[in-house]
């Protein structure tokens, strides 16, 4: 594919925005160009009130093979690598901070920073043939930044095993280890993603946005602070028009009609 084509494509329909990594020839590696393009799209999405859910997908045989090792090999300056990893971390943090849920649609391989990308998304659906690894160790490089996202998804000893061996796990194992949510037969991957996004987009946008922000913040609080914080958030949420509509619809045994935003 020509380097003149966008590194990331965006397609919107019915409140669902899909960002597609568009460098299949390099297995959608997170090059400087890819990070800039993905970061820019995420920044625009953060300010787009019409979006209810985001899917990160990829063209070609692989979801994402991690950092662009050929590009990195041309550099030998620590400051360059510090900046590169900081930019990558910024993209991952932008996914976490996005007001709406982000779902990874995974086919082929997701390795190193590509696995980090999956782990940074709120949800993930993978083709049954997909495989996952944090394989930097095989090239003498411990996947330190991918370890941050990985360790916030899978259990400690499983994360350390992946990081120290660099071995692949299959999609069923990734689901069992809580790295992903759902596995679909390869030919039904889009259908499985549509089922999940459709369910989310059908909910109150106010509730979904409130919920994602609350969930991320409370994760790092002591239990008493988490309950105090979540109670305050829930009290505010109770005052939303969608809640009154939702409760009335439940009582009246009908479908709720949500506000647009």
C-alpha atoms as an extended CHARMM CRD file, in Angstrom:
* protein
*
       261  EXT
         1         1  UNK       CA              0.0000000000        0.0000000000        0.0000000000  PROA      1               0.0000000000
         2         2  UNK       CA              1.2680000000        3.4510000000       -0.8900000000  PROA      2               0.0000000000
         3         3  UNK       CA              2.7130000000        5.5790000000        1.9080000000  PROA      3               0.0000000000
         4         4  UNK       CA              0.6380000000        8.3970000000        0.4270000000  PROA      4               0.0000000000
         5         5  UNK       CA             -2.5420000000        6.7790000000        1.7690000000  PROA      5               0.0000000000
         6         6  UNK       CA             -3.5480000000        7.7020000000        5.3320000000  PROA      6               0.0000000000
         7         7  UNK       CA             -1.9190000000        5.6130000000        8.0450000000  PROA      7               0.0000000000
         8         8  UNK       CA             -5.2400000000        5.5100000000        9.8870000000  PROA      8               0.0000000000
         9         9  UNK       CA             -8.6670000000        5.5050000000        8.2460000000  PROA      9               0.0000000000
        10        10  UNK       CA            -11.8140000000        6.6910000000       10.0380000000  PROA      10              0.0000000000
        11        11  UNK       CA            -15.3390000000        5.5970000000        9.2210000000  PROA      11              0.0000000000
        12        12  UNK       CA            -18.4380000000        6.7300000000       11.1540000000  PROA      12              0.0000000000
        13        13  UNK       CA            -21.9230000000        5.2680000000       11.1140000000  PROA      13              0.0000000000
        14        14  UNK       CA            -24.7170000000        5.6150000000       13.6570000000  PROA      14              0.0000000000
        15        15  UNK       CA            -22.5670000000        6.8340000000       16.5430000000  PROA      15              0.0000000000
        16        16  UNK       CA            -19.8900000000        4.1920000000       15.9350000000  PROA      16              0.0000000000
        17        17  UNK       CA            -16.4540000000        5.4140000000       14.8290000000  PROA      17              0.0000000000
        18        18  UNK       CA            -14.0150000000        2.8730000000       13.4080000000  PROA      18              0.0000000000
        19        19  UNK       CA            -10.3050000000        3.6630000000       13.2340000000  PROA      19              0.0000000000
        20        20  UNK       CA             -8.4610000000        1.2880000000       10.9100000000  PROA      20              0.0000000000
        21        21  UNK       CA             -4.6730000000        0.9310000000       11.0330000000  PROA      21              0.0000000000
        22        22  UNK       CA             -3.7450000000        1.1110000000        7.3610000000  PROA      22              0.0000000000
        23        23  UNK       CA             -0.1980000000       -0.1430000000        6.9230000000  PROA      23              0.0000000000
        24        24  UNK       CA             -0.7150000000       -3.8600000000        6.2250000000  PROA      24              0.0000000000
        25        25  UNK       CA              2.6500000000       -4.1590000000        4.4800000000  PROA      25              0.0000000000
        26        26  UNK       CA              4.4190000000       -3.4930000000        7.7890000000  PROA      26              0.0000000000
        27        27  UNK       CA              1.8470000000       -5.4370000000        9.8130000000  PROA      27              0.0000000000
        28        28  UNK       CA              0.4840000000       -2.0800000000       11.0190000000  PROA      28              0.0000000000
        29        29  UNK       CA              3.5680000000       -1.4060000000       13.1130000000  PROA      29              0.0000000000
        30        30  UNK       CA              3.4080000000        1.6070000000       15.4170000000  PROA      30              0.0000000000
        31        31  UNK       CA              5.8350000000        3.7470000000       13.4830000000  PROA      31              0.0000000000
        32        32  UNK       CA              6.2480000000        7.4490000000       14.1930000000  PROA      32              0.0000000000
        33        33  UNK       CA              3.7630000000        8.1140000000       11.4060000000  PROA      33              0.0000000000
        34        34  UNK       CA              1.2370000000        5.6070000000       12.7640000000  PROA      34              0.0000000000
        35        35  UNK       CA              1.4620000000        6.9780000000       16.3040000000  PROA      35              0.0000000000
        36        36  UNK       CA              0.9760000000       10.5310000000       15.0580000000  PROA      36              0.0000000000
        37        37  UNK       CA             -2.0240000000        9.5480000000       12.9310000000  PROA      37              0.0000000000
        38        38  UNK       CA             -3.6620000000        7.4350000000       15.6300000000  PROA      38              0.0000000000
        39        39  UNK       CA             -3.0460000000       10.0640000000       18.2890000000  PROA      39              0.0000000000
        40        40  UNK       CA             -4.5720000000       12.7440000000       16.0890000000  PROA      40              0.0000000000
        41        41  UNK       CA             -7.7070000000       10.7080000000       15.4460000000  PROA      41              0.0000000000
        42        42  UNK       CA             -8.1250000000        9.9740000000       19.1440000000  PROA      42              0.0000000000
        43        43  UNK       CA             -7.7690000000       13.6630000000       19.9480000000  PROA      43              0.0000000000
        44        44  UNK       CA            -10.5220000000       14.5010000000       17.4710000000  PROA      44              0.0000000000
        45        45  UNK       CA            -12.7530000000       11.7540000000       18.8360000000  PROA      45              0.0000000000
        46        46  UNK       CA            -12.3970000000       13.0840000000       22.3770000000  PROA      46              0.0000000000
        47        47  UNK       CA            -14.1840000000       16.2740000000       21.2940000000  PROA      47              0.0000000000
        48        48  UNK       CA            -16.8560000000       14.5740000000       19.1720000000  PROA      48              0.0000000000
        49        49  UNK       CA            -20.0910000000       14.3300000000       21.1480000000  PROA      49              0.0000000000
        50        50  UNK       CA            -21.8310000000       12.3640000000       18.3900000000  PROA      50              0.0000000000
        51        51  UNK       CA            -19.6450000000        9.2890000000       18.9410000000  PROA      51              0.0000000000
        52        52  UNK       CA            -20.9470000000        6.5980000000       21.2790000000  PROA      52              0.0000000000
        53        53  UNK       CA            -18.3510000000        3.8820000000       20.7300000000  PROA      53              0.0000000000
        54        54  UNK       CA            -14.9930000000        3.4310000000       18.9600000000  PROA      54              0.0000000000
        55        55  UNK       CA            -13.5190000000        0.3670000000       17.2750000000  PROA      55              0.0000000000
        56        56  UNK       CA             -9.8050000000        0.0710000000       16.5260000000  PROA      56              0.0000000000
        57        57  UNK       CA             -9.3480000000       -2.3060000000       13.5940000000  PROA      57              0.0000000000
        58        58  UNK       CA             -6.5740000000       -3.0570000000       11.1110000000  PROA      58              0.0000000000
        59        59  UNK       CA             -6.0810000000       -3.8270000000        7.4410000000  PROA      59              0.0000000000
        60        60  UNK       CA             -4.3140000000       -6.9710000000        6.3000000000  PROA      60              0.0000000000
        61        61  UNK       CA             -3.1940000000      -10.1730000000        7.9570000000  PROA      61              0.0000000000
        62        62  UNK       CA             -2.1070000000       -8.6520000000       11.2640000000  PROA      62              0.0000000000
        63        63  UNK       CA             -3.6640000000       -6.3630000000       13.8310000000  PROA      63              0.0000000000
        64        64  UNK       CA             -0.4070000000       -4.7500000000       14.9630000000  PROA      64              0.0000000000
        65        65  UNK       CA              3.1580000000       -6.0340000000       15.2270000000  PROA      65              0.0000000000
        66        66  UNK       CA              4.2520000000       -3.4520000000       17.7880000000  PROA      66              0.0000000000
        67        67  UNK       CA              6.8570000000       -0.7650000000       17.2780000000  PROA      67              0.0000000000
        68        68  UNK       CA              8.5400000000       -0.3940000000       13.8930000000  PROA      68              0.0000000000
        69        69  UNK       CA             11.8520000000       -2.1380000000       14.6220000000  PROA      69              0.0000000000
        70        70  UNK       CA             13.4070000000       -1.1910000000       11.2700000000  PROA      70              0.0000000000
        71        71  UNK       CA             12.7150000000        2.4750000000       11.9760000000  PROA      71              0.0000000000
        72        72  UNK       CA             14.0110000000        2.1690000000       15.5330000000  PROA      72              0.0000000000
        73        73  UNK       CA             17.2010000000        0.4360000000       14.3670000000  PROA      73              0.0000000000
        74        74  UNK       CA             18.2500000000        3.5940000000       12.4830000000  PROA      74              0.0000000000
        75        75  UNK       CA             18.4890000000        5.4860000000       15.8020000000  PROA      75              0.0000000000
        76        76  UNK       CA             20.9960000000        5.2730000000       18.6460000000  PROA      76              0.0000000000
        77        77  UNK       CA             20.0450000000        8.2610000000       20.7810000000  PROA      77              0.0000000000
        78        78  UNK       CA             18.4140000000        7.6940000000       24.1800000000  PROA      78              0.0000000000
        79        79  UNK       CA             16.4190000000       10.9230000000       23.9010000000  PROA      79              0.0000000000
        80        80  UNK       CA             14.8480000000        9.6570000000       20.6710000000  PROA      80              0.0000000000
        81        81  UNK       CA             13.7100000000        6.4320000000       22.3140000000  PROA      81              0.0000000000
        82        82  UNK       CA             12.4240000000        8.2590000000       25.3850000000  PROA      82              0.0000000000
        83        83  UNK       CA             10.3400000000       10.4880000000       23.1360000000  PROA      83              0.0000000000
        84        84  UNK       CA              9.0890000000        7.5490000000       21.0480000000  PROA      84              0.0000000000
        85        85  UNK       CA              7.9660000000        5.5480000000       24.0670000000  PROA      85              0.0000000000
        86        86  UNK       CA              6.4010000000        8.6450000000       25.6430000000  PROA      86              0.0000000000
        87        87  UNK       CA              4.4420000000        9.2880000000       22.4360000000  PROA      87              0.0000000000
        88        88  UNK       CA              3.2700000000        5.6830000000       22.3800000000  PROA      88              0.0000000000
        89        89  UNK       CA              2.2590000000        5.8930000000       26.0430000000  PROA      89              0.0000000000
        90        90  UNK       CA              0.3560000000        9.0780000000       25.2290000000  PROA      90              0.0000000000
        91        91  UNK       CA             -1.6590000000        7.2360000000       22.5790000000  PROA      91              0.0000000000
        92        92  UNK       CA             -2.4340000000        4.4000000000       24.9940000000  PROA      92              0.0000000000
        93        93  UNK       CA             -3.4550000000        6.8770000000       27.6900000000  PROA      93              0.0000000000
        94        94  UNK       CA             -5.6580000000        8.7140000000       25.1810000000  PROA      94              0.0000000000
        95        95  UNK       CA             -7.5650000000        5.4700000000       24.6100000000  PROA      95              0.0000000000
        96        96  UNK       CA             -8.0980000000        5.0630000000       28.3460000000  PROA      96              0.0000000000
        97        97  UNK       CA             -9.1230000000        8.7160000000       28.7050000000  PROA      97              0.0000000000
        98        98  UNK       CA            -11.4890000000        8.7520000000       25.7310000000  PROA      98              0.0000000000
        99        99  UNK       CA            -15.0110000000        9.4910000000       27.0030000000  PROA      99              0.0000000000
       100       100  UNK       CA            -16.5300000000        6.4950000000       25.1940000000  PROA      100             0.0000000000
       101       101  UNK       CA            -15.6430000000        2.7770000000       25.1430000000  PROA      101             0.0000000000
       102       102  UNK       CA            -12.9260000000        1.6200000000       22.7580000000  PROA      102             0.0000000000
       103       103  UNK       CA            -13.0160000000       -1.9130000000       21.3460000000  PROA      103             0.0000000000
       104       104  UNK       CA            -10.1070000000       -3.6830000000       19.6680000000  PROA      104             0.0000000000
       105       105  UNK       CA            -11.0280000000       -5.8290000000       16.6480000000  PROA      105             0.0000000000
       106       106  UNK       CA             -8.1350000000       -8.2650000000       16.4240000000  PROA      106             0.0000000000
       107       107  UNK       CA             -7.0830000000      -10.5390000000       13.5970000000  PROA      107             0.0000000000
       108       108  UNK       CA             -3.7290000000      -12.1920000000       12.9500000000  PROA      108             0.0000000000
       109       109  UNK       CA             -1.0830000000      -11.1980000000       15.4690000000  PROA      109             0.0000000000
       110       110  UNK       CA             -0.9460000000       -8.5560000000       18.1710000000  PROA      110             0.0000000000
       111       111  UNK       CA              2.6150000000       -8.4500000000       19.4630000000  PROA      111             0.0000000000
       112       112  UNK       CA              4.6380000000       -6.2460000000       21.8280000000  PROA      112             0.0000000000
       113       113  UNK       CA              3.1870000000       -2.7100000000       21.5970000000  PROA      113             0.0000000000
       114       114  UNK       CA              0.4100000000       -4.2160000000       19.4580000000  PROA      114             0.0000000000
       115       115  UNK       CA             -0.5540000000       -6.3770000000       22.4190000000  PROA      115             0.0000000000
       116       116  UNK       CA             -0.2620000000       -3.2260000000       24.5400000000  PROA      116             0.0000000000
       117       117  UNK       CA             -2.7640000000       -1.5710000000       22.2070000000  PROA      117             0.0000000000
       118       118  UNK       CA             -5.2450000000       -4.4130000000       22.7350000000  PROA      118             0.0000000000
       119       119  UNK       CA             -4.7470000000       -4.2600000000       26.5030000000  PROA      119             0.0000000000
       120       120  UNK       CA             -5.2620000000       -0.4860000000       26.5310000000  PROA      120             0.0000000000
       121       121  UNK       CA             -8.6880000000       -0.7620000000       24.9020000000  PROA      121             0.0000000000
       122       122  UNK       CA            -11.7150000000       -1.1130000000       27.1550000000  PROA      122             0.0000000000
       123       123  UNK       CA            -12.8700000000       -4.2470000000       25.3590000000  PROA      123             0.0000000000
       124       124  UNK       CA            -11.4700000000       -6.6050000000       22.7320000000  PROA      124             0.0000000000
       125       125  UNK       CA            -12.9220000000       -9.1200000000       20.2920000000  PROA      125             0.0000000000
       126       126  UNK       CA            -10.5680000000      -11.4630000000       18.4440000000  PROA      126             0.0000000000
       127       127  UNK       CA            -10.7200000000      -13.9080000000       15.5840000000  PROA      127             0.0000000000
       128       128  UNK       CA            -10.1660000000      -17.4840000000       16.6990000000  PROA      128             0.0000000000
       129       129  UNK       CA             -6.9110000000      -17.6300000000       14.7160000000  PROA      129             0.0000000000
       130       130  UNK       CA             -5.5040000000      -14.4960000000       16.3960000000  PROA      130             0.0000000000
       131       131  UNK       CA             -2.3800000000      -14.7640000000       18.5310000000  PROA      131             0.0000000000
       132       132  UNK       CA             -0.9050000000      -12.5020000000       21.1760000000  PROA      132             0.0000000000
       133       133  UNK       CA              2.6070000000      -12.0190000000       22.5490000000  PROA      133             0.0000000000
       134       134  UNK       CA              4.9090000000       -9.5010000000       24.1970000000  PROA      134             0.0000000000
       135       135  UNK       CA              7.9050000000      -10.7790000000       22.2980000000  PROA      135             0.0000000000
       136       136  UNK       CA             10.5380000000       -8.0950000000       22.7350000000  PROA      136             0.0000000000
       137       137  UNK       CA             12.4840000000      -10.4340000000       25.0150000000  PROA      137             0.0000000000
       138       138  UNK       CA             13.2880000000      -12.5540000000       21.9480000000  PROA      138             0.0000000000
       139       139  UNK       CA             15.2220000000       -9.5910000000       20.5160000000  PROA      139             0.0000000000
       140       140  UNK       CA             16.9330000000       -8.7650000000       23.8080000000  PROA      140             0.0000000000
       141       141  UNK       CA             14.4220000000       -6.0510000000       24.7150000000  PROA      141             0.0000000000
       142       142  UNK       CA             12.0980000000       -6.4600000000       27.6920000000  PROA      142             0.0000000000
       143       143  UNK       CA              8.6500000000       -5.1000000000       26.8010000000  PROA      143             0.0000000000
       144       144  UNK       CA              8.6000000000       -2.6120000000       29.6570000000  PROA      144             0.0000000000
       145       145  UNK       CA              5.9190000000       -0.2340000000       28.3860000000  PROA      145             0.0000000000
       146       146  UNK       CA              3.6380000000       -3.0160000000       27.0930000000  PROA      146             0.0000000000
       147       147  UNK       CA              3.9960000000       -4.5750000000       30.5560000000  PROA      147             0.0000000000
       148       148  UNK       CA              2.1330000000       -1.6110000000       32.0540000000  PROA      148             0.0000000000
       149       149  UNK       CA             -1.0530000000       -2.2730000000       30.0950000000  PROA      149             0.0000000000
       150       150  UNK       CA             -0.6640000000       -6.0620000000       30.1410000000  PROA      150             0.0000000000
       151       151  UNK       CA             -0.3210000000       -6.1990000000       33.9420000000  PROA      151             0.0000000000
       152       152  UNK       CA             -3.5300000000       -4.1890000000       34.3060000000  PROA      152             0.0000000000
       153       153  UNK       CA             -5.4450000000       -6.8810000000       32.4280000000  PROA      153             0.0000000000
       154       154  UNK       CA             -4.0590000000      -10.3250000000       33.1570000000  PROA      154             0.0000000000
       155       155  UNK       CA             -2.9800000000      -11.8730000000       36.4460000000  PROA      155             0.0000000000
       156       156  UNK       CA              0.5480000000      -11.0980000000       37.6330000000  PROA      156             0.0000000000
       157       157  UNK       CA              2.1800000000      -14.4740000000       37.0660000000  PROA      157             0.0000000000
       158       158  UNK       CA              0.5980000000      -14.8500000000       33.6410000000  PROA      158             0.0000000000
       159       159  UNK       CA              1.8020000000      -11.3880000000       32.6250000000  PROA      159             0.0000000000
       160       160  UNK       CA              5.3360000000      -12.1490000000       33.8220000000  PROA      160             0.0000000000
       161       161  UNK       CA              5.3250000000      -15.4630000000       31.9590000000  PROA      161             0.0000000000
       162       162  UNK       CA              4.3420000000      -13.7340000000       28.7150000000  PROA      162             0.0000000000
       163       163  UNK       CA              6.9610000000      -11.0180000000       29.2430000000  PROA      163             0.0000000000
       164       164  UNK       CA              9.8250000000      -13.3730000000       30.1140000000  PROA      164             0.0000000000
       165       165  UNK       CA              9.1760000000      -16.0600000000       27.5050000000  PROA      165             0.0000000000
       166       166  UNK       CA              7.8660000000      -14.0020000000       24.5870000000  PROA      166             0.0000000000
       167       167  UNK       CA              5.6950000000      -16.9660000000       23.7000000000  PROA      167             0.0000000000
       168       168  UNK       CA              2.4150000000      -16.5980000000       21.8270000000  PROA      168             0.0000000000
       169       169  UNK       CA             -0.9470000000      -17.3750000000       23.3600000000  PROA      169             0.0000000000
       170       170  UNK       CA             -3.9880000000      -18.1500000000       21.2460000000  PROA      170             0.0000000000
       171       171  UNK       CA             -7.2840000000      -16.2840000000       21.3020000000  PROA      171             0.0000000000
       172       172  UNK       CA             -9.0460000000      -18.7200000000       23.6210000000  PROA      172             0.0000000000
       173       173  UNK       CA             -6.2070000000      -18.4320000000       26.1270000000  PROA      173             0.0000000000
       174       174  UNK       CA             -6.2200000000      -14.6340000000       25.8040000000  PROA      174             0.0000000000
       175       175  UNK       CA             -9.9270000000      -14.6820000000       26.6500000000  PROA      175             0.0000000000
       176       176  UNK       CA             -9.4140000000      -17.0330000000       29.5940000000  PROA      176             0.0000000000
       177       177  UNK       CA             -6.6190000000      -14.7650000000       30.8760000000  PROA      177             0.0000000000
       178       178  UNK       CA             -8.8630000000      -11.6670000000       30.5130000000  PROA      178             0.0000000000
       179       179  UNK       CA             -6.7370000000       -9.9740000000       27.8570000000  PROA      179             0.0000000000
       180       180  UNK       CA             -9.7440000000      -10.0250000000       25.5130000000  PROA      180             0.0000000000
       181       181  UNK       CA            -13.4980000000      -10.3880000000       25.9960000000  PROA      181             0.0000000000
       182       182  UNK       CA            -14.8050000000      -12.4690000000       23.1160000000  PROA      182             0.0000000000
       183       183  UNK       CA            -13.5540000000      -14.9060000000       20.4790000000  PROA      183             0.0000000000
       184       184  UNK       CA            -15.3010000000      -15.4070000000       17.1560000000  PROA      184             0.0000000000
       185       185  UNK       CA            -14.7350000000      -17.7050000000       14.2200000000  PROA      185             0.0000000000
       186       186  UNK       CA            -12.6610000000      -15.7830000000       11.6990000000  PROA      186             0.0000000000
       187       187  UNK       CA            -15.4960000000      -15.3870000000        9.2180000000  PROA      187             0.0000000000
       188       188  UNK       CA            -17.8020000000      -14.0480000000       11.9560000000  PROA      188             0.0000000000
       189       189  UNK       CA            -15.4250000000      -11.5200000000       13.5320000000  PROA      189             0.0000000000
       190       190  UNK       CA            -17.2270000000       -8.4860000000       12.1510000000  PROA      190             0.0000000000
       191       191  UNK       CA            -20.5470000000       -9.8970000000       13.2940000000  PROA      191             0.0000000000
       192       192  UNK       CA            -19.2140000000      -10.3860000000       16.8230000000  PROA      192             0.0000000000
       193       193  UNK       CA            -17.8480000000       -6.8440000000       16.9300000000  PROA      193             0.0000000000
       194       194  UNK       CA            -21.1670000000       -5.5050000000       15.6280000000  PROA      194             0.0000000000
       195       195  UNK       CA            -23.0610000000       -7.3860000000       18.3330000000  PROA      195             0.0000000000
       196       196  UNK       CA            -20.9390000000       -5.7810000000       21.0480000000  PROA      196             0.0000000000
       197       197  UNK       CA            -20.9120000000       -2.2750000000       19.6250000000  PROA      197             0.0000000000
       198       198  UNK       CA            -24.6270000000       -2.4680000000       18.9010000000  PROA      198             0.0000000000
       199       199  UNK       CA            -25.3410000000       -3.3530000000       22.5030000000  PROA      199             0.0000000000
       200       200  UNK       CA            -23.2700000000       -0.4110000000       23.7750000000  PROA      200             0.0000000000
       201       201  UNK       CA            -24.6230000000        2.1100000000       21.2760000000  PROA      201             0.0000000000
       202       202  UNK       CA            -28.1770000000        1.1470000000       22.2620000000  PROA      202             0.0000000000
       203       203  UNK       CA            -27.5560000000        2.2930000000       25.8430000000  PROA      203             0.0000000000
       204       204  UNK       CA            -27.8380000000        5.8060000000       27.2370000000  PROA      204             0.0000000000
       205       205  UNK       CA            -24.8280000000        7.8090000000       26.0550000000  PROA      205             0.0000000000
       206       206  UNK       CA            -24.8560000000        9.7170000000       29.3600000000  PROA      206             0.0000000000
       207       207  UNK       CA            -24.6730000000        6.4850000000       31.3430000000  PROA      207             0.0000000000
       208       208  UNK       CA            -21.9170000000        5.0110000000       29.1670000000  PROA      208             0.0000000000
       209       209  UNK       CA            -19.7340000000        8.1240000000       29.3170000000  PROA      209             0.0000000000
       210       210  UNK       CA            -20.3310000000        8.4950000000       33.0610000000  PROA      210             0.0000000000
       211       211  UNK       CA            -19.5350000000        4.8420000000       33.5990000000  PROA      211             0.0000000000
       212       212  UNK       CA            -16.2800000000        4.7220000000       31.6870000000  PROA      212             0.0000000000
       213       213  UNK       CA            -14.8690000000        7.7860000000       33.4370000000  PROA      213             0.0000000000
       214       214  UNK       CA            -15.9720000000        6.5400000000       36.8630000000  PROA      214             0.0000000000
       215       215  UNK       CA            -14.6020000000        3.0420000000       36.3360000000  PROA      215             0.0000000000
       216       216  UNK       CA            -11.1520000000        4.2200000000       35.3030000000  PROA      216             0.0000000000
       217       217  UNK       CA            -10.8110000000        6.6660000000       38.2170000000  PROA      217             0.0000000000
       218       218  UNK       CA            -11.9600000000        4.3130000000       40.9730000000  PROA      218             0.0000000000
       219       219  UNK       CA             -9.5480000000        1.5520000000       39.9740000000  PROA      219             0.0000000000
       220       220  UNK       CA             -6.6410000000        3.2130000000       41.7750000000  PROA      220             0.0000000000
       221       221  UNK       CA             -8.5140000000        4.3860000000       44.8910000000  PROA      221             0.0000000000
       222       222  UNK       CA             -8.6480000000        2.7300000000       48.3110000000  PROA      222             0.0000000000
       223       223  UNK       CA            -11.9760000000        0.9710000000       48.8750000000  PROA      223             0.0000000000
       224       224  UNK       CA            -13.5260000000        3.6620000000       51.0840000000  PROA      224             0.0000000000
       225       225  UNK       CA            -12.5650000000        6.4450000000       48.6520000000  PROA      225             0.0000000000
       226       226  UNK       CA            -13.8610000000        4.4210000000       45.7140000000  PROA      226             0.0000000000
       227       227  UNK       CA            -17.2610000000        3.9990000000       47.3480000000  PROA      227             0.0000000000
       228       228  UNK       CA            -17.4740000000        7.6840000000       48.2720000000  PROA      228             0.0000000000
       229       229  UNK       CA            -16.4880000000        8.7440000000       44.7740000000  PROA      229             0.0000000000
       230       230  UNK       CA            -18.7810000000        6.2880000000       42.9970000000  PROA      230             0.0000000000
       231       231  UNK       CA            -21.7110000000        7.2290000000       45.2090000000  PROA      231             0.0000000000
       232       232  UNK       CA            -21.3000000000       10.8870000000       44.3050000000  PROA      232             0.0000000000
       233       233  UNK       CA            -21.0510000000       10.0340000000       40.6020000000  PROA      233             0.0000000000
       234       234  UNK       CA            -24.1490000000        7.8590000000       40.8180000000  PROA      234             0.0000000000
       235       235  UNK       CA            -26.0970000000       10.6020000000       42.5950000000  PROA      235             0.0000000000
       236       236  UNK       CA            -25.2490000000       13.0200000000       39.7710000000  PROA      236             0.0000000000
       237       237  UNK       CA            -26.1880000000       10.3710000000       37.2150000000  PROA      237             0.0000000000
       238       238  UNK       CA            -29.5950000000        9.9500000000       38.8930000000  PROA      238             0.0000000000
       239       239  UNK       CA            -30.4300000000       13.5520000000       37.9730000000  PROA      239             0.0000000000
       240       240  UNK       CA            -29.9600000000       12.9340000000       34.2360000000  PROA      240             0.0000000000
       241       241  UNK       CA            -33.0230000000       12.9620000000       31.9960000000  PROA      241             0.0000000000
       242       242  UNK       CA            -32.0800000000        9.5310000000       30.6580000000  PROA      242             0.0000000000
       243       243  UNK       CA            -32.4340000000        7.9930000000       34.1170000000  PROA      243             0.0000000000
       244       244  UNK       CA            -35.9640000000        9.3310000000       34.5500000000  PROA      244             0.0000000000
       245       245  UNK       CA            -36.7950000000        8.0310000000       31.0760000000  PROA      245             0.0000000000
       246       246  UNK       CA            -35.1560000000        4.6780000000       31.7620000000  PROA      246             0.0000000000
       247       247  UNK       CA            -37.0070000000        4.1270000000       35.0470000000  PROA      247             0.0000000000
       248       248  UNK       CA            -40.3360000000        5.2040000000       33.5380000000  PROA      248             0.0000000000
       249       249  UNK       CA            -39.7710000000        2.8510000000       30.6070000000  PROA      249             0.0000000000
       250       250  UNK       CA            -39.0090000000       -0.0180000000       32.9980000000  PROA      250             0.0000000000
       251       251  UNK       CA            -42.1630000000        0.6320000000       35.0100000000  PROA      251             0.0000000000
       252       252  UNK       CA            -44.2610000000        1.0220000000       31.8680000000  PROA      252             0.0000000000
       253       253  UNK       CA            -42.6880000000       -2.0690000000       30.2580000000  PROA      253             0.0000000000
       254       254  UNK       CA            -41.5330000000       -0.2550000000       27.1020000000  PROA      254             0.0000000000
       255       255  UNK       CA            -38.2580000000        0.5810000000       25.4080000000  PROA      255             0.0000000000
       256       256  UNK       CA            -36.5950000000        3.7690000000       26.6540000000  PROA      256             0.0000000000
       257       257  UNK       CA            -35.9980000000        6.6630000000       24.2870000000  PROA      257             0.0000000000
       258       258  UNK       CA            -32.6140000000        8.1490000000       25.1440000000  PROA      258             0.0000000000
       259       259  UNK       CA            -31.4030000000       11.7060000000       24.6700000000  PROA      259             0.0000000000
       260       260  UNK       CA            -28.9840000000       12.1420000000       21.7380000000  PROA      260             0.0000000000
       261       261  UNK       CA            -26.0360000000       12.9240000000       24.0350000000  PROA      261             0.0000000000
